[in-house]
């Protein structure tokens, strides 16, 4: 099968012709129809996330069709369309798993990181961590829901019930979560790279009532801020823009160091917290909500062979919405 392979951190992906994988007990062999490109993929390629499986097929926003089932794989039928997200396996027995926080399992394994992912024609996934995809979305439209959507949804949930929501970094996750927030009747304030008028217009087209640079203050204090850009300096900026008792949620898996800032920015019961991974319950909730909320995903498609170009465009901020690879 054709695949794009990471052989060493810091180097571009290389095209490879790999043997077709075979599903083991409880696993599905999936023909990949679309795989969205995530900033986490960049963090893995750049060596900012340690110890990936090497060589590695990246990609963890996979939509495909079940073509073969391993022994005891009975959740889906051959021919079913399924989605495969970042969370690929958990132990099921640790304190985190048993208390509803499987996203924090110390033994968790992740798609496109410790498990080969979707930058390929075929992939293998544990059936327990696969999901039926809403029929309202075609394969390309559905792919960004599986990380940009899921992580955005968890980030918004952890922000609480505030009405004025600031979003820092208006990329793939932001453009989906902004639509969820508007569906919930909240006000969205979008913060982009300074001077990025195209991204600000894009944010307004999705219902943001204000859009400006990340170096600007919103017209009124935020109840909560969601940070998707991997820039630590945005934490004190978001705290400055957030009201007393407000929450700043860092939604990325990696961020540059947070600079020191005066305690007065945190005082008055402001909260800074992070989001780590996702749970299967998050996925079930969000995939049910997405069609109800009328989510529309903005996508740019690339052939599988042009995965490096898609990653470069993501790195350079040349996309509105999400890049999606199509084998």
N, C-alpha and C positions, 0 to 999 in steps of 0.2 A: 504494500500500500504506500501511497505518497504521504509524506509528512514533512514538517518543518521541525528541525531538531536543534536544541541548545546543547552544545558540547563543552562549552567553557564560559563562565561568567565574563562579561565584558566583550564578548565576540558576537557578531551577527548570527542569526539562525542559518542553518545550512539545509538544503533540500536533501531528503533521504528517501530511499525505497526500502521499507521495513517489512518483515514478515507479518502476515495478518495475525493479529492476536486472537487467542481462543478464550472464551469465557469459562471461569471456574465456578464452583458451587455458589449459588446466590448472585451470580454476576450476569450482566447483559453485554452482548456485543452490539454496538450501535454504529450505524452508518451516519456519519456526521453530515448534516445538511447546512449548518451555519455555526460559527463560533465567534463570539464577540471578542474584541481585544480590550484588555483591562490595563489600567495603570499598574496593577500588581504584577502583570507580566513584565513590565519594564523594570520594576524593582527586583524581580528574580533575575532577569537578564543582566542587570547592572551589578549584581552581587550584593545588593542592599538587604536582601533576605537570605539568611545563611543556609548552607547545606542542602541545596536542592538535589533531587535525584539526577544524576548525570550518567549518560546522556538523557535528555528530557524532552518530551513533546509538551510544550506549554499549552495553555488555554483552559479556561474553567467556566465559560459561559456557552455551553454546548446545547444545541438542539439537533436531534437526530431521530432515526427510526430503528427500532429493535429488529435486528436481523437474525439473532441467535440467542438462545438462553442456556445458561449453565444449569447444572443439577439443582433442583429445589428453587429455581427462580420462577416464582408464580405470581408476582405482583402485576406484571405486564404481559401482553401477548405479542407474538411476533407481528410486526407491522405497526405497532403502537408508536406514536410520537412521544418522546420523553425529553426532559431537560436535565442537564447535569450541572450542578453548581460547584462552588469552591470546596465546600465541606464534603469530603469523599468517604470518610470512615471515622467512627469513634469507638471507644472500647465498650461503652454501655454499662460499665460496672463501677466506675470511679464516683466520688462524691459529686463532681460536677455533672456527670451524665445523669445521675439518679436524682438530681435536684433541679432539672430543667435548664442547665447551663452546659449542654454538650459542646457548645462553641468554645468552651474553655478546657476541654478534655486535654490532659497532658500528652496523651498518646494519639491524638487526632492526626489524620492524614488528609492532605488536600490535593484536589484535582489540579493538574498542571504544575505541581510543585514536588510532592512525593509520589504522585500517581500520574502516569502519562495522560495528557489531556486531549484537547480538541483541535489542535493545529495539524490535523491528519484526516484521512478519509474514513478511518474506523477508530473507535475507542472502546475501552472496557470500563464498566462502572458497576459498583455495588447497587443492586436494585433498591435497597433500602434508602439510598440517598439520591434517587431519581424521582422526577415529578412529571405528572401529566401536565402538558402545557395548554393554556387557554386557546380554544379554537379561533378566537377573535383575532389572533396574531399569526401572520405567516412566519416561516422559519427565521428569516432575517430580522423581522420586527421583534420576535420573541427572545432572541439571543441576549440582548442587553438586560432583559428583566432578571437574568440569572445571577448577576452580581451587582451591576450598577443599580438595578431596581431593588434587589434584596438588601444590600448593604445600606442604600439610601433609606429604605423603609425602616430598618432597625435603628438607624441613626435618628430619624425623625421620632420614632417611638421613645427613644431614650431622652429626647429633648423635652418631654412632658407635653402639657396641653396648651402652652402659650399660643397666642394668636399672631404675634409679629415674629416671623421666622427669617433670620438672615442666612443666606447660603453663600459661602466663600469657595470660589472655584466652580465655574459654571460649565462643567463637562458632562460626561455621560450620566453619572449618578445624579448630579444636580438637576439635569433637565427632566429626569423622571420624578424625583422626589418633589420638585416644585409643583408638578401636576397633582401629585397626591395631596400636598398641603392645600392647594387651591380647592380640590374636591372636598376637603374637610372644612372649608370655609375660613382658612387662615390667610393672612397677608404675607406675601413673599417679597423679601428685599434681596437683590442679587448683587454680589460683589465679584468682579472679574479682575483680570490683570489690568493695571492702570492703562487707560487709553484704548482698551479693546472694545471699541464701539460696536463691532459686529456681534460679539458675545452679549453685550448689553441689550442690543436690539432683539437678539434671540431670546434672552430672558424675558423681556417685556412681551414678546409674542406668546410666551407660555404663561402669562398672567402675573408676572412680577409687577408690583405697583411702583417699584423704584429699582433702578439699576445704576451702579457706578463702580468706580475703581476700589480695590481693596485698601487703598490709602485714604479713602473718604469715609466720612461719618454718615450714617443714615439720617433721614429727616426726623426720626423719633427713635427712642431707645427700643432695642430688640428684647423680646421675651426669651429668645433662645437663638443661638447661632450654630450652624452646621458647617464644619470645615472639611472639604473634600480635597483641596489643593494640599500637596505634601510639604507645606511651608510652615515651619515652626513659628516664624515671626507673626503669623496670623493669629496665634492664640492670644497674645496681649492685645492685638488690634480688635479681636472679637470681644474680649472682656470689656474693653473700653466702650464698645458700642452696645453693651448689654445692660439692662436695667438691674436694680437690686433684686437678688433672689433668682436671677436668670441663670441659664445653663449654656455652656459651650461644649459641643460634642465633636470630637475629632473622629471622622469617619474612615480614615485611611489606615492601611496596615503598616505604613511606614511614613515617617515625617522627619524632616531635618530638625536639628535640635531646637527646642523652645528656648528663646533667650530669657535672661533674667528680666523680671518686671517688678514694679513696686507692689507691695502687699495690698495697697489701697484698691488695686484693680480687682483683686479677688475678694476683698472684704465685702461686707454687706450681703453675705450668704450667697455669693455667686459660686457656681460649680463648674469645674472643668473635668470632663470624663472622656473615655475612649470607647470605641466600638471594636470588638474582636470577632471577626468571622460572622457566622449566622447559625441559627438553629433550623431544624426541619419544620418546626412550627411556624417560624417566621416565613419560610417559603410557602407553606400552605396558605397562610393568611394573605400574603401579598399577591400570590398568583390568583387567588379568588377576588381580591380587591381590584387588580389592574384593569380588567374589562369593565367593572362597575364604575370605576373612576374615569373611564374613557381615555386611558393612557395612550399616548402616541409616541413611539420611539423614533427619533431622528437617527438615521444610519447612513453610513457610506460603505459600500461593499468593495472588497478586494478579492482577487483570486488567491487561493492558498499560497501559490508560488510567490506572491508579493507581500508576504507577512512582514518582512523587514521594512517595506515602505509604509505599511499601515502603522507599525510601531514608531517609525520616525515621524510620521504625521501626528501621531498622538503626543509624542515627546515635544514637538514644536508648537503645540497648540493650534494645529491647522484644521481641526475638526469641530463641527458643531454636532453634538450628540456622540454617537459611538461608531467606531470602525468595526466591521464584521467581515470575517473571512468566509468564503464560500468555496469548498473543495471543487 
